[in-house]
Amino acid sequence: NWHLKCGGITEQEYKGLENEILEKNRISLRMISLCLVAMFAGLLVGTFISDTMAPNRTAYVLTGASFLVIWVVCGLIQGKGRRFILPLWYVAMSIMFGYAIILNTVIRNTVSATTFCLILLAAPLLIIDRPWRVFGYFCIVTMVFVPIDILQKDHFLAFTDIVNALCCVFVGSVIHLNIMRTKLREMIQRHFIEKQRDTDSLTGCLTKMAFEQRMKETMCIGEHYGTLIVMDIDSFKSINDNYGHVYGDMVLRNIGEILCQCVGEESICGRFGGDEFQVWIKGRKSRSEIAFLLNRVISQIHTVRLPDGSGCVTSSIGVALCPEYGEDYQKLFMYADDALYVAKKQGRDQYVFAQKKVRSIG
């Protein structure tokens, strides 16, 4: 069942790879569209040289123009717009199959449907999608091809075309299933290795390097609405000295779990070594929304009690809103870090929003 639905992996694993799958499909569709534009442009030039090709001029123009539009659209699609990539892929394949059906049944009705069969074999090599959907699409296309082929061709030739097409549907689907399984398992293995490399083993948060890299990627793709939070544990050195490193590690582990639970799956949590943490909360949030979230974080941290019952663990937090305090990670960090310093100066166990004139940014 997994093989047919998700290419040999579970539904949950497939959803975890969905963004990467869409991006790979976008890149491959853009590259293929450009190649097809060049091919049909060459065929169009041929219509002015060869009288035999001249009747196909309109078909070449329309098909080439369609793929030019698809190439442009693929270049414009970013972020959440990538969900349109798969429908666009099926539109592109439909254009190619439509061209192949007309070419192999109406225009050239005395030769085998070679172009149609070649597309049935080639298309599965290019698209990454659920095998049942690809197989279903190929069956529908073949069902459109068969009656047209029977009407336009000699019965013996039509029979040969139908047998070839059915064989290509089966072979193409098997090829697609195996390619999907190989590609998806490679993605899962790579993600596992990257997660091991980028995750702090104690807290479950990202490492400093991984967090900074993720922030740079976020800024590069234009997601400039968000909130950067910088925090550390108050008097953490004293906690380690008085209660031991084992208890100190337990505190860090609890803080990491609290942050990941409170800020949501779409946010990014990172540990910057020692007792310092950073969090990036995606999306446009008001100060009151951020304040509500931080009050929740602080109250959860208060549940971590000291071993001797003398009190609880506390933290100081600095906050910088984006793009209000800049659209560059380093600038946001400077503002949030200065706000953290103010929170400590004012008595700790609190959060402070950054002020514009806290530090001069060059």
N, C-alpha and C positions, 0 to 999 in steps of 0.2 A: 504493500500500500504506500509506504514512504517513497519507494522507487518511482511510482507513477505520479504521486502528488508533488513531491519535493526533490526528486532526483537522488534518492538514497539517504537523505537526512531527515530529521524530524521537522515538524512545522515550526517549532520554536527556534531551532537552529537556522532554518531558512529565513525567518523574519529578522533574525539578528544580522543576516548578511544582505538584507534587501537593499539598503542604500548603496552598498558596493556593487551589487548586481545591476542596479539601475544605472550607475555611473559607467560600468563596463559596457552596458548596452548602448549608452549614449555615445561613448567614444567610438565603438565599432560601427554604429549606424552613421555617424558623421563621416567616418573614413570611407565607408562603402558608398555613401551617397555621392561623395566627391569623385570617387572612381567611376561611378555610373554616369555622372554629369560629363566627365571627360570622355567616356566611351560613346555616349549618345551625341556629343559634340562632334566626335570623329566620324560617326555614321552620318550625321547631318552634312558634313563637308563632302562625304562620299556621294550623297544624292545629287550634288552639283557636277560631279565627275562622271558618274555612271547612270545611264538611263534606266538600268534594271532596278537601282535603289531609289529612284526618284519618287515612285508611288508611296514610299514609306516616310517621306519627309515630314508630314504632319505628325505621324506617330512618334518620330524621333524628337521633334520639337516639344510636344506635349509631355512625353515621358522624361526627357532631360530637364525640362522646366520644373516638373514635379519634384524631381530629386534635388534640384537646386534649392527649392523652397525648404525641403526637409533638411538639407545641409545647413541652411541659415537658422532654422528653428532649433536644431540640435546645438548650435553654437550659443544661442540665447538662453536656453534652458539652464537654470541653476537652482540649487536648494530644493524647496518643496515642489518646484515645477517638474522635477525628475519623474514624478509619478505619471507624467504623460508620455514618457519615453516608450513604454511597451505598446500602448495604443498606436504610437507613431511608427513603431517597428512593423506592426501588422498592416498599417496603411502602406508602408513602403513595400512590403512583400506582396500586398494585393495589387499594387501598381505593376510590379514585375510579373506576377502571375497573369494579370490581365493582358499585359503586352505579349507574354509567351503564348497564351491561349489564342489571341488574335493572329499572331505570327504563324503558329503551328497548325491552325485549323482553317482560317479564312484566307490568309495571304499565301501560305505554302501548304496547300491541301493534298499535295502529291508526295510529300516526304514525311518521315517519322517525326514525332513531336519531341525532338531532341532537346530543345531549349527548355521546354516545360519540365522534362524529367531531370535535367541538370539542376534546375532551380530547386526541385524537390530534394535533391541530394545535397546541394550547397547550403541552402538556408539554415538547416539544423546546425551547421558548423559555426554559424555566426551569432545566433541569438541565444541568450540565457533566459529561459523561462520554464515554468512548470511543464513537465513532459506531456501530461494529459491535455493541456491547452494547445500545445504545438501540434500534437497528433490530431486533435479534433479539428484544428484549423486546416491542416493538410487534407483531411478527409473531406471537408466542405469544399475546398478548392478543387479537389479531384472530382467531386460530384458535379461541380459546375462544368468542368472540362469534358467529362465523358459524353453527355448528350450532344454538346456542340461538335465534338469530334466525330460522333456517329453521323450527324446530319451533313457534315462538310466533306467527309472522306469516303473512299471505297471501304466496304465492310471489312475486308481482310486487313487493310492497313489500320482501320479504326480499332479492330480487335487487338492487333499488335501494340498499338499505342496504349490501350487500356491496361493490358497485361504489364507493360513496362511501367506505366504510372503507378499501378497498385504495388508493384515490387519496389519502386522508388519510395513510396509512402512508408512501406514497412521498413526498408533499409534505413531511410532517413530518420525515422522515429527511433530506431535502435541506436543509430549513431548519436542522435541528440541525447538520448538517455545516458549513454556511456560518457559522453563528453561532459554533460551536466554533473554526473556523479564524480568524475575526476576533478573538475574545476571547483565544485563546492567543497569537496573534501580538502583540497589544497587551501582554499580560503579559510576553512575552519582550523586547519593545522597552523596556518600562518597567524590567525587571530589568537590562538592559544599561546603560541610562542611570544607574540607581541604583548599579550596580557601579562604573561609571566615576567617579561622584561620591564614593562611599564608600571606594574602595580607594586606598591609598597606592601611587603609581606605581612607586616605587623598590623596595619590599619585598614588595608583594602583600598586605600586611596591611590591616586596616581603618584608617581615619583615626581620630583621637581622638574626634571628634564622633560618627562612626558606631558606634564601639565602645561609647561611653557610652550611646547610644540603644539599641543592642542589649541591653546589660546591663539597662537600665531595663525594656525589654519582657520580658526573661527573668524578672526579679523580679516583674513585674506578673502574669504568668500562673501564678505559684506554683511555678516551678522553683527552689526554694531550696537544693537540694543541689548543691554544686559547689566549685571551688577557684579563687581568684583569685591569679594570679602576676604580680608586678611585677619587672621586671629591667632592667638597663642594662649597657652594655659598659664594662668597667673601663678607665680612662684613655683614653677615646675622643678627648678633645681632643688628647692627646699623639700619638695615632695619626694624626690629621688633620694636626697640625703637622709631624710627622717624615716622614710618607710621602705626604702630599698628599690632597686631597679625593677624587680619583678612587679611590684605594685605600680611603679611608674609606667611600665609597658602595658599593664592592664588599663590604666587611665587613657593612654594613647589609643589603645584598641577601642575602648568605649567611645571616645571622642570621634574617631573615624566612623564608627557605626552610626552614631547620632547624626553626624553631618549627612551621611549618605541617605539616611531615612528621612530626614527633615526637608532636604532641598529638592528631592525628586530625581527621577531617573535621567531627565534631560539636562540636568546641571552637571558640572564637572568639579570633582573634589580632588585636592592634591595635598600631599604632605611634603613640606619643604625642609625636612630634616629637623631633629630635635622635637620641639613642641609647637612648631609653627605650621598652620594649615592655611590653604587658600581655597576659595570656592568661587566658581563662575556660575551665576544664575542667568540662564538665557531668557531673552524676551524683555519687552518693555514693562517695567514694574514701577508703581508709585512708591514714594517713601513710606507711606503707611503700610503697603503690602510687604515691603522689605522689613519694616519694623515688626510687623506681626510675626513674620517668619523667624526673625532673630530672637524675639522674646521666647518663642517656642524652643529654639536651640538652647538658649541660656537656661531655661527652666529644665530641659532634659539633662544638661550638663550638671545642674545642681543635684540630680538624683545620684550622682557618683559621690559617695560619702568617703571621708577619710577614715582609715582603719581604727583610729582611737576615738572616733565619734566626736571630735572637736569641731567639725564643720564639713563643708563639701568642697568639691573642686569648682573653681570659677575660671572664667576666661575673659579676655579683652578683645574687642573686635573693631576693626576699621572698615568703612564702607565707601566705595567710589562708584558712582553711577556712570554708565556709558550710554550715549555719547556726551553727557553733560561735562564730564571731566576728561574728555579726549577719546579718540578712537584708536589709540595705540596702547598695547598692553603695558609697556614700561611706564608710560605716564599714569595710567590707571593705578598701577602698583605703587607708584610714588605717593599719590594722593591717599590711597587706602592705608599705606604704611604710616604716613603722617597722622592719619585719623586714629590708627591703632596706638600710636605714641600718646596722643591726646587722651584717649580712653584710659591708658595706664596712669597718666599724670593726674587725671581727675578722680582716681580712686579705684580703678579696675572693676571687674565684674560688670561690664556695660559695653554698649556699642556706640560708636560715634560716626556720623556721616562726614565725609571729607569737606573741607572748606577750600574755596578757590585760592586763597592767599596763604595757605599753610606753608607751601614751599615754592620757590621760584623754579619753574620748569624751563630748561633751555631748549 
